[in-house]
Amino acid sequence: MENATLQHDGVTIKLVEGDQELQKAVAHLSQSQELALDLEFDQNRFTYGFNLCLIQITDGRGTCYVIDPLTTADLQPLFALLEDPQVTKIIHHANNDILLLDKLGCNIKGVMDTDVAAKILNYERSSLATVMKEEFGIEVDKSQQSSNWNKRPLTEDQLRYAAIDVIYLHRVKAKLVEQIEALDRMHWLEEENRLLEALVYSEPENPHLKLRNAYRLTLYQQYILKALFAFREEMGQQFNKPAPYVISNEAIVELASNPDTDIHEWLNHTKGIHGGLKRARNEDKLVETMLQAKQSARDNNISHDYLSNRWQRPLRTPEAEQRKEELSQIQQHIVEQYGEFASRLIITSGVITEYSLNNQLRCTKQYATDIMFAAARDLQINLPEPVIKSIEK
């Protein structure tokens, strides 16, 4: 965009491109103890992988910086600021932002998540647009929400949209925190924020088995599927396209279920295949992948049987049903005290299910544990000592 400076609601929006401009922006931002932050990223929507596209940050004093990481070689000056625990970083729905920063080597500290704050206040919908409308009567334009943030140059509409995600966050944080303090729930918010800071990015284990109908395959077919999945990832990276754009999920599972299929025929008569995969060299790679996977399966004596327990459900005993009923009563008691949506931060169906089946009450949050045990005392229900999960990063 030729004009790198815009205005919105009295705030100057500055596009930051290059290392020198970033250093100037960071020098200015470092003078503040409270920053609002948001990231725009692409997660296998337009390109391969989980990629940072923009960083929006403001000190709430009239300037919002929109930092272009695609034109900036060294983000370390900014990362050092984000890692400073003495500087509060206001973020709305921080989970994915924190995971991406961790993937990039930035261990952000001082997080204040206004989405969590809204949930603590029992918001049914806690999106920034909803909070802005309910608290300030401001309508937020979300027309650029599904924008392709990888494309350059950025449009004025994209820059304004990106900036709007942060320029109101200081006001949102102040308003929500005031209400939370009045309810004496600040310790909830502080603990939730520390849990967010402990999030660590990791690749999922056995992602091929999460594909639809993968569980219906034999062990041999799943072995083939794993090799095909790795091949698809390699091709996705090569084409810089989301892997399912290279071979659709349905097609890759179909091929794994029929590993003796003629690859040339399959490539040219199957929906959901990227054209680049049909080139001779890539077709040859796929043929070789299949041959190697089948040979490796034979060498490792991979069974053609199905998993013996794939249809089994956990055994429901009278004791398990009683534990489920007791914790469900506690959950309802908490809902009546704190509201349906705030209670989801305290006790979930997953906690209830694990307790009913395994007689283990797993907890990560001290405030939630205290509330659950207080509710149990009110209802004269005996709970076992909780199993505390470590949250250290």
Phi, psi and omega in degrees: 000131185293313179270108187271006180234127180231171177234143171209121177050044178081004181252134175275127180255116183248124174279124183255117179232126177097159186293321182295317179296323178296316180299322178294318180296315180296320178301319178291314183293331182294347179279354182252149178261002181212116182239150173254137190223144172206153176239144165253133183216165174242122181241084178055040174255309178246332183227172181285133170091193184247100193236136176284131181245323180209153172233122177250131183209140179213153175265004177078015183245026172111354179230130174244125178264129173249105188267127179265103182288344180285344178245009183240121185283326187231108179268002185302321177303319178290317181300323179299321178292318180293333180275353181284112183290345180280348180253119179286133175247108179277123181225142175257116184060077193276348191312301185292326177298316181294318179297318179293317177300319178297319177301326181273359177095014180253118181261084187295141178228164179076029184287139172228103186267114181283340173293315176298319179302318179295321178295320178300328179274011174070033172294131175291316175239126188247018177299157180299322180298319180293315181297317180299319181291317184286322184272327186233356181069022181260126176273126180261126179284118181251022184296336181264011187302322182261022181296152174274101185280357176279337186286143175229145003282156176287146178272165176298322179297320178296315181296318178296315179301313181298318182291322182300332179294346180235335191291343178259358190293329177298316179294318179299313181300314182299317182292315183290320180296322177302317180290322179294319177299321180296331178269359182059046180239018181299328179293333173298307185298318181297319180291320178298320179294322178292325175297319178297318180298335181276357180297140181232132178286135174210149176286142180295149179276132179049056182298335180297332181282352178271354177291147181302132179073004177298327181292344179278350182280156173289169178300322178297313180294324176294326177296316177296318180301321180299318178293319179295322179298316179296320177298316180298319177299318179298317180291321177301317178295320180295318180275350188054048177231148174306137186307319179295346174282339180279309171223124181297157179301318180297318183292322183289324176291321178299316180295319178296327180283344178229069190291351178264013178299144173290114187297319181298314179296319182297316181298325187264000180227021181239134176286151175083028179248127177294138183302325181296338180287341183275354175296148188305316184293325179282326173299318178298321178298319179293318177301315180295321177301315180295315180298315181294320180295317180293321178294318179296322178297319178293316181299328182262009177053045178290129185287150173268008179277165172274159173302130186295332184253019189292338180257356185285139174254153178302142182289126178265112179258162175304324179294320179296319179295323179293317179298319178298316181296319181295314181289331175293323176296319178297317178301315180296322178298319179292320177301317180295329181278317191245349182102155185298318189275324174294326183294337180291341173284339188264313183216134184240167177296329178296319177297317180296314182297313181296320179295318182294323184276322189247355183059034177236126180258098185269130184227142173242345186244125181292317182296322180292320178298315179300318181293318179299317182288328175295319178295322179297320178294320178300323183266001181057045176250131179271125176248149177286168174300132182289151172268113186273125177274137176285141179242012181295137180271000000 
